Amino acid sequence: VGVVVTRFFGGIKLGAGGLCRAYGGAAATCLRQAQRVKVVPMVELRVSCAADLIGIIYRTLSAYQGVRTDYCEDGSVVISARLPSADASSMVEQIRGATQARATTEVTDAQATTADVAT
């Protein structure tokens, strides 16, 4: 967390101590009144599978938004979803079990965005 306090003019009348107290007070007020948010680290889960497994994968990933499907020329599909990194290993195991290990999974880092922020 960082706070920047900028003055528009002088500040000589406050003196060095008064100026430090004024800046510190302004920063403390900002920090007290600021909304606190929790940034959730996210990963991207990519699942490669045959087209007949799409329904199973969709049901498994139904709790997550932003599920994307890419169809490959060979008839396979790649389904991608962003999910909290804490959920990644259990989701990989759920997909492995639901597809009887007929799908391959890959987890890659994704940057957290404002959409990934919980208050």
N, C-alpha and C positions, 0 to 999 in steps of 0.2 A: 504494500500500500504506500502510495506517495501523495503528498499534498504540496501544492505550489501556491504560495501567497505572493501576489504582485501588488506593489503600491503604484499609485498614479502620480503622486507628487511628493516631494520632500520627505517629511517625517522628522525634520530637525528638531521641532518643538518637543517631541516626545523624548528625545535623548536616546542613547543606545539601549538602556534597560527598558524604557517604555516601548521602544520599537520592537524589541524581542518579545515583550509580553503581549503586545498587540498582535504580532504575527502568530505567536503561539496560541493565543486565544482564538484567533480566526481559524487556525488549523484544527484546534480541538472542537470548535463548534461544527465545522464541516464534518469531521469524523463522527461526532455524536449524532448528527442529523442524517448522515448518509444511509441509504438503504443497504442492508447486508444481503449478499447473495452468495450462494455456493456454486462454484463452477464444477461441473461434473466432467471428469476426463472421459473422452469418448474414443471408441475404436470403430473401424469399419469391418464388418464380417462379410466375407464373400463366400458363397456356397456354389460350387459347380456340380451339376447333376444332369441326369437325363430328364427330358421334358415330362415324363410320367410322374416325377416326384415333386412337381411344382406345388400341388395342393398340400402335400405334407409339409413342405418348407414354409409355405405361407401360413399355415395354421401354427406352426412352431414359432414363427416370427410375428404373430398377430399383435403382440403387445407393443411393438415398436413401429414408429412412423418412418416414412421415407424409404420404404422397401422398394427397390428398383430391380427390374428384370431386363437382362440383355440376352437376346437369342443368338446363338452361334450358328454358323453355316452347317456344322456337322449334326445339328439337331439337338445339341445340348443347350443348357441355359446356365447363366450365371446370375444369381440373385444376391443383391447387396443390401445391407442395412447398417445404419449407425446405431450403436447401443452403448450403454455405459460399460467402461472397461471392466468393472466389477462383475458384470453379467456374462462376459465373453466365454470363459471356460465352461460354465454350466450350459450355455447355449450351444457350444460346440458339441458337448456330450449329448444334449437333447436331440440335436440334429443327427448325430451319429446313430443314436438309438432308434429314432423314428424312421430313418431311412435304411436301417440295418447295414450301416457303413457303406452305402452305395453312393454317398455324396462326399465330396472333398470340401474342406473348409480352410479358409485362410483369414487370419486376423491381422489387420494393419492399424497402425496408429492414425488417429484423426485428431485435428485440433478442435478444442472446445470452442463453441460459438455461443452467441447470446441465446440461441434456441436451446442450448444445453445447460442453461442456468436455472437452478431451482431456488426459490426464495425461502 
